[in-house]
Amino acid sequence: MDDTKRYERLRERFQNGDISRRNFFGLLGAAGAAYGLQMPFARQAFAQSDVSQVRFDGWGGVVSEAFRKFAFDPYTEKTGITVVDGTFPGGDEYLALVRASQPGEYNIAHLSGVFDYARYASFDLTSELNVANIPNMANVMPALMDAFKSITPDSLSAAPYDYGTTGLAYNRKFIFDEEMKEKGAKILIDEKYKGKIGGWGDWRTRMWYAALQTGQDPNNIQDTEAAWEAVRKHRDLALKYWASGAELMSLLAEEEIHVTEGWSGRIFALQEQGHDIGYYDPPNGFGWQECLFVLRGSPMSACEELLNFMLDKETSIAVAEGQNYPPALDPTKVDLGDKIPTLPAFDPTGTLSGLTFANPAYWNGNEAEWSKEFGRVQRGY
């Protein structure tokens, strides 16, 4: 039996419920089947390659656990190529590390936002993916693909992978749903909750929410002084800035804070754990997408195969269910199962028209000034 037929039989058994997802991946790896039906040449390509590992850097926590369990380990079983995964020290810090590194030292990054894609392009860190080697890209939502094509129209350096929102998370023991909907973003500068407020120590998020708190368009802030006053007020009322998704979850779970903005998938994870944490996306709330960005100098054949593997329906759904962020796959083309449509920010239309995304030119254009000013705010100025 050839690889394609073996793969088809394994997939049929999995879809019929005859084998678990874990056994499906295990049998797939043991069989050495070519995971993408349209890539029968993949195994031969790797046999001719001396690539032994690919480095992947991401956000850590439950996200990295999902990648490791449902993507990296099965990929290694299939190809023999090890995925070495690291965790970001922070978006800006990671970019600095990449810029100081030798080409090929870092390979794939789980970047956030189209503005990150634009930043990396501006520093000539792009690669050129051969999309023909990533046939599963055909199932990605056009809305996500078009955002990257607007920056690099002649080639792509990344595959869209997931999306979500940075909305308002609150402990229902102390804050009722009605109050949250009434106050919206302004609840983060409400004296009533002094010492029980949190926030991400990220200049973009702070200025985005400051725009909402002062009644302004986040992609066109006219009164920056009013926005910075809101940032300072939040700082003075907050218990602390959190620096990671794990810290965000801990602060809410331990009731050290009662309200903060937070990442939709992390809040859903808390809800799954039984914590009575509410989640609300205010009007013009922060929508974002994440991509798998292949850096200049990376082993392209290995990276393209890994991207195709991760974009496969079964892998994408497993990772999405593990990390609680909807996948980039178009729900009008792909049946995403039962859980994913219940996730925060999920758009059944595949258009993402209900989300507000950061304008990359606007935010990157203000980065130098605003990131410096936020550094001063953090220091108490």
C-alpha positions as CSV (number, residue, x, y, z in Angstrom):
1,M,0.0,0.0,0.0
2,D,1.5,3.4,-1.0
3,D,1.8,6.3,1.4
4,T,-1.3,8.2,0.1
5,K,-3.6,5.2,0.5
6,R,-2.2,4.5,3.9
7,Y,-2.8,8.1,4.9
8,E,-6.3,8.1,3.6
9,R,-7.2,4.9,5.5
10,L,-5.8,6.4,8.8
11,R,-7.6,9.7,8.2
12,E,-10.9,7.8,7.6
13,R,-10.5,5.8,10.8
14,F,-9.8,9.0,12.7
15,Q,-12.8,10.8,11.3
16,N,-15.0,7.8,12.1
17,G,-13.9,7.9,15.7
18,D,-12.2,4.5,15.5
19,I,-8.9,5.9,16.8
20,S,-8.0,8.9,19.0
21,R,-6.1,12.0,17.8
22,R,-3.0,10.9,19.7
23,N,-3.1,7.4,18.1
24,F,-3.8,9.0,14.7
25,F,-0.6,11.0,14.9
26,G,1.3,8.1,16.3
27,L,0.2,5.7,13.5
28,L,0.8,8.4,11.0
29,G,4.4,8.9,12.1
30,A,5.0,5.2,12.3
31,A,3.7,4.6,8.9
32,G,5.9,7.4,7.5
33,A,2.9,8.7,5.5
34,A,3.2,11.9,3.6
35,Y,0.9,14.1,5.6
36,G,-0.2,16.5,2.9
37,L,-1.9,14.5,0.1
38,Q,-0.7,17.0,-2.4
39,M,3.0,16.6,-1.3
40,P,4.0,13.0,-2.1
41,F,7.5,14.3,-2.8
42,A,8.0,15.6,0.7
43,R,9.8,12.5,2.1
44,Q,12.2,12.4,-0.8
45,A,13.0,16.1,-0.4
46,F,13.9,15.6,3.3
47,A,15.9,12.5,2.5
48,Q,18.1,14.7,0.3
49,S,18.4,17.4,3.0
50,D,20.9,17.6,5.8
51,V,18.6,19.7,7.9
52,S,18.4,18.2,11.4
53,Q,16.4,20.8,13.2
54,V,14.1,23.8,12.8
55,R,13.9,26.5,15.5
56,F,10.4,27.8,16.4
57,D,9.9,30.7,18.8
58,G,6.5,31.5,20.4
59,W,4.5,32.7,23.3
60,G,5.0,29.9,25.8
61,G,2.4,28.4,28.2
62,V,-0.7,26.6,26.9
63,V,0.1,27.8,23.4
64,S,3.5,26.2,23.3
65,E,2.1,23.1,25.0
66,A,-0.5,22.8,22.2
67,F,2.1,23.2,19.5
68,R,4.4,20.7,21.0
69,K,1.7,18.0,21.6
70,F,-0.2,18.4,18.4
71,A,2.3,19.6,15.8
72,F,6.0,19.5,16.7
73,D,6.2,16.0,18.1
74,P,4.1,14.4,15.3
75,Y,6.1,16.4,12.7
76,T,9.4,15.1,14.1
77,E,8.1,11.5,14.1
78,K,7.2,11.9,10.4
79,T,10.3,13.7,9.2
80,G,13.1,13.0,11.7
81,I,13.6,16.8,12.0
82,T,13.6,18.1,15.5
83,V,11.7,21.3,16.3
84,V,13.5,23.3,18.9
85,D,11.0,25.7,20.5
86,G,11.8,28.8,22.4
87,T,9.7,31.4,24.3
88,F,9.7,35.1,23.5
89,P,11.2,37.4,26.1
90,G,8.8,39.9,24.6
91,G,8.0,41.0,21.0
92,D,10.4,43.9,20.9
93,E,13.1,42.0,22.7
94,Y,12.8,39.0,20.3
95,L,13.1,41.3,17.2
96,A,16.3,42.7,18.7
97,L,17.7,39.2,19.2
98,V,16.8,38.3,15.6
99,R,18.4,41.4,14.2
100,A,21.6,40.7,16.1
101,S,21.7,37.1,15.0
102,Q,23.3,35.3,12.0
103,P,20.9,34.4,9.2
104,G,19.5,31.0,9.9
105,E,20.0,31.1,13.7
106,Y,16.3,31.8,14.1
107,N,13.8,30.1,11.7
108,I,10.1,30.4,12.4
109,A,8.4,32.9,14.8
110,H,4.8,33.0,15.9
111,L,4.4,36.7,15.4
112,S,1.4,38.8,16.4
113,G,-0.3,41.3,14.2
114,V,0.2,42.6,10.7
115,F,2.3,45.4,12.1
116,D,4.9,42.7,13.2
117,Y,5.0,41.4,9.7
118,A,5.5,44.9,8.4
119,R,8.3,45.6,11.0
120,Y,10.2,42.4,10.0
121,A,9.8,43.3,6.3
122,S,11.2,46.8,7.0
123,F,14.3,45.3,8.5
124,D,14.8,43.0,5.5
125,L,14.2,39.8,7.6
126,T,11.7,38.3,5.1
127,S,12.0,35.1,3.2
128,E,10.1,33.9,0.1
129,L,7.8,31.0,0.6
130,N,7.1,28.7,-2.2
131,V,3.3,28.5,-1.7
132,A,3.1,25.5,-4.0
133,N,4.9,23.6,-1.3
134,I,2.3,24.6,1.2
135,P,-1.0,23.4,-0.4
136,N,-2.9,23.6,2.8
137,M,-2.6,27.4,2.5
138,A,-5.5,27.1,0.1
139,N,-7.8,26.7,3.1
140,V,-6.7,29.9,4.9
141,M,-9.2,32.8,5.1
142,P,-8.5,35.3,2.3
143,A,-9.0,38.1,4.7
144,L,-5.9,37.0,6.6
145,M,-3.8,36.4,3.5
146,D,-4.7,39.7,1.9
147,A,-3.4,41.6,5.0
148,F,0.1,40.2,4.4
149,K,0.0,40.6,0.6
150,S,-0.7,44.3,1.0
151,I,2.8,44.6,2.6
152,T,4.8,42.1,0.4
153,P,2.7,41.8,-2.8
154,D,5.3,39.8,-4.7
155,S,5.9,37.1,-2.2
156,L,4.8,35.8,1.3
157,S,7.1,35.2,4.3
158,A,4.5,33.8,6.6
159,A,1.4,31.6,6.9
160,P,-1.6,33.1,8.8
161,Y,-2.3,30.7,11.7
162,D,-4.8,32.0,14.3
163,Y,-6.6,35.0,15.5
164,G,-8.2,36.4,18.6
165,T,-9.0,39.6,20.6
166,T,-7.5,41.5,23.5
167,G,-10.8,42.1,25.4
168,L,-11.8,42.8,29.0
169,A,-11.5,40.0,31.5
170,Y,-13.2,40.3,34.9
171,N,-14.0,38.3,38.0
172,R,-17.8,37.9,38.2
173,K,-17.6,37.6,41.9
174,F,-16.8,41.3,42.1
175,I,-18.0,42.7,38.8
176,F,-21.3,42.0,37.2
177,D,-21.8,41.7,33.4
178,E,-24.1,44.7,33.3
179,E,-21.4,46.9,34.9
180,M,-18.8,45.7,32.5
181,K,-21.0,46.4,29.4
182,E,-21.9,49.9,30.8
183,K,-18.3,51.0,31.6
184,G,-16.4,49.1,28.9
185,A,-12.8,50.1,28.6
186,K,-13.2,52.8,31.2
187,I,-13.5,50.2,33.9
188,L,-9.7,49.9,33.8
189,I,-9.4,53.5,35.0
190,D,-12.2,53.3,37.6
191,E,-11.1,54.4,41.1
192,K,-13.5,51.8,42.5
193,Y,-11.1,49.0,41.6
194,K,-7.8,50.6,42.6
195,G,-5.2,47.9,43.4
196,K,-7.3,45.2,41.7
197,I,-6.7,46.3,38.2
198,G,-4.1,44.7,35.9
199,G,-2.8,45.3,32.4
200,W,-0.3,44.1,29.8
201,G,3.0,46.0,29.9
202,D,2.9,46.6,26.2
203,W,2.8,50.1,24.8
204,R,0.5,49.3,21.9
205,T,-2.1,47.7,24.1
206,R,-1.9,50.6,26.6
207,M,-2.4,53.2,23.9
208,W,-5.2,51.2,22.2
209,Y,-7.1,51.0,25.4
210,A,-6.3,54.7,26.3
211,A,-7.9,55.6,22.9
212,L,-11.1,53.7,23.9
213,Q,-11.1,55.3,27.3
214,T,-10.9,58.8,25.8
215,G,-13.5,58.1,23.1
216,Q,-11.0,58.0,20.2
217,D,-10.4,55.8,17.2
218,P,-7.4,53.6,18.1
219,N,-6.1,53.8,14.5
220,N,-6.3,57.6,14.4
221,I,-5.7,59.1,17.9
222,Q,-6.0,62.8,17.6
223,D,-5.5,63.9,21.3
224,T,-2.4,62.0,22.3
225,E,-2.0,64.0,25.5
226,A,-5.5,62.8,26.7
227,A,-4.5,59.2,25.8
228,W,-1.3,59.4,27.7
229,E,-3.1,60.8,30.8
230,A,-5.4,57.7,30.6
231,V,-2.3,55.5,30.4
232,R,-0.9,57.2,33.5
233,K,-4.1,56.9,35.4
234,H,-4.3,53.2,34.6
235,R,-0.7,52.8,35.9
236,D,-1.6,54.5,39.1
237,L,-4.6,52.4,39.7
238,A,-3.2,49.0,38.6
239,L,-1.7,46.5,40.9
240,K,0.9,45.7,38.3
241,Y,1.6,45.1,34.6
242,W,1.6,41.5,33.6
243,A,4.2,40.3,31.2
244,S,3.0,36.9,30.0
245,G,-0.2,34.9,29.4
246,A,0.8,32.6,32.3
247,E,1.1,35.6,34.6
248,L,-2.2,37.0,33.4
249,M,-4.0,33.7,34.2
250,S,-2.3,33.4,37.6
251,L,-3.3,36.9,38.6
252,L,-7.0,36.3,37.7
253,A,-7.2,32.8,39.1
254,E,-5.7,33.8,42.4
255,E,-7.9,36.9,42.6
256,E,-5.0,39.2,43.0
257,I,-6.7,41.3,40.3
258,H,-10.4,41.6,39.5
259,V,-10.2,43.2,36.0
260,T,-7.7,43.6,33.2
261,E,-7.6,43.4,29.5
262,G,-6.6,39.9,28.4
263,W,-6.1,37.6,25.5
264,S,-9.3,35.8,24.5
265,G,-7.8,32.3,24.4
266,R,-6.2,32.6,27.9
267,I,-9.5,33.7,29.4
268,F,-11.3,30.8,27.8
269,A,-8.7,28.5,29.3
270,L,-9.5,29.9,32.7
271,Q,-13.2,29.4,32.2
272,E,-12.5,25.8,31.2
273,Q,-10.6,25.4,34.5
274,G,-13.8,26.4,36.3
275,H,-13.0,30.0,37.2
276,D,-15.9,32.4,36.9
277,I,-14.1,34.9,34.7
278,G,-16.2,37.0,32.3
279,Y,-14.9,38.2,28.9
280,Y,-16.2,41.2,27.0
281,D,-15.0,42.7,23.7
282,P,-15.8,46.5,23.8
283,P,-16.6,48.4,20.6
284,N,-13.3,48.8,18.6
285,G,-11.7,46.2,20.9
286,F,-8.2,45.0,19.9
287,G,-8.5,42.3,17.2
288,W,-5.3,40.6,16.1
289,Q,-4.0,37.7,14.0
290,E,-0.9,35.6,14.4
291,C,1.3,34.1,11.7
292,L,4.1,31.6,11.3
293,F,6.8,33.9,10.0
294,V,9.8,32.2,8.3
295,L,12.9,34.3,8.7
296,R,15.6,35.1,6.1
297,G,18.3,32.4,6.0
298,S,16.1,29.6,7.2
299,P,16.0,26.1,5.6
300,M,13.0,26.8,3.4
301,S,12.1,23.2,2.4
302,A,11.9,22.1,6.0
303,C,10.1,25.2,7.1
304,E,7.6,25.0,4.3
305,E,6.8,21.4,5.1
306,L,6.4,22.3,8.8
307,L,4.0,25.1,7.8
308,N,2.0,22.7,5.6
309,F,1.9,20.2,8.4
310,M,0.6,22.7,10.9
311,L,-2.0,24.1,8.5
312,D,-3.4,20.6,7.8
313,K,-7.1,20.5,9.0
314,E,-6.5,17.9,11.7
315,T,-3.4,19.6,13.1
316,S,-4.9,23.1,13.0
317,I,-8.0,22.0,14.8
318,A,-6.1,20.1,17.4
319,V,-3.8,23.1,18.1
320,A,-6.7,25.5,18.1
321,E,-8.6,23.4,20.6
322,G,-5.4,23.2,22.7
323,Q,-4.6,26.9,22.8
324,N,-8.2,28.2,22.5
325,Y,-7.7,30.5,19.6
326,P,-9.6,30.0,16.3
327,P,-7.4,28.8,13.4
328,A,-6.8,30.7,10.2
329,L,-8.7,28.1,8.2
330,D,-11.8,29.4,6.4
331,P,-14.9,28.0,8.3
332,T,-16.8,28.2,5.0
333,K,-14.4,25.7,3.5
334,V,-13.4,23.5,6.5
335,D,-15.6,21.9,9.2
336,L,-13.9,23.1,12.4
337,G,-15.8,20.8,14.7
338,D,-17.8,21.6,17.8
339,K,-15.5,23.5,20.2
340,I,-13.9,26.1,17.9
341,P,-17.2,27.9,17.1
342,T,-17.6,28.5,20.9
343,L,-14.3,30.3,21.2
344,P,-14.2,34.1,21.8
345,A,-13.7,36.1,18.6
346,F,-14.7,33.2,16.3
347,D,-16.1,34.5,13.0
348,P,-18.3,31.9,11.2
349,T,-18.3,34.0,8.0
350,G,-14.5,33.9,7.6
351,T,-14.5,37.6,6.8
352,L,-13.4,38.9,10.2
353,S,-15.4,42.0,9.4
354,G,-16.5,42.3,13.1
355,L,-13.0,42.7,14.4
356,T,-10.9,45.9,14.5
357,F,-7.2,45.4,13.6
358,A,-4.3,47.7,14.1
359,N,-3.3,49.7,11.0
360,P,0.4,48.6,10.6
361,A,1.6,51.9,9.0
362,Y,0.0,54.0,11.7
363,W,1.3,51.9,14.7
364,N,4.7,51.2,13.3
365,G,5.0,54.9,12.4
366,N,4.4,55.9,16.1
367,E,6.5,53.0,17.6
368,A,9.7,55.0,18.2
369,E,8.0,57.8,20.0
370,W,5.3,55.9,21.8
371,S,7.4,53.0,23.0
372,K,9.9,55.5,24.5
373,E,7.1,57.4,26.2
374,F,5.6,54.3,27.6
375,G,9.0,53.4,29.0
376,R,8.9,56.7,30.9
377,V,5.4,55.9,32.2
378,Q,6.6,52.6,33.5
379,R,9.3,54.3,35.4
380,G,6.8,56.6,37.0
381,Y,7.0,59.7,34.9
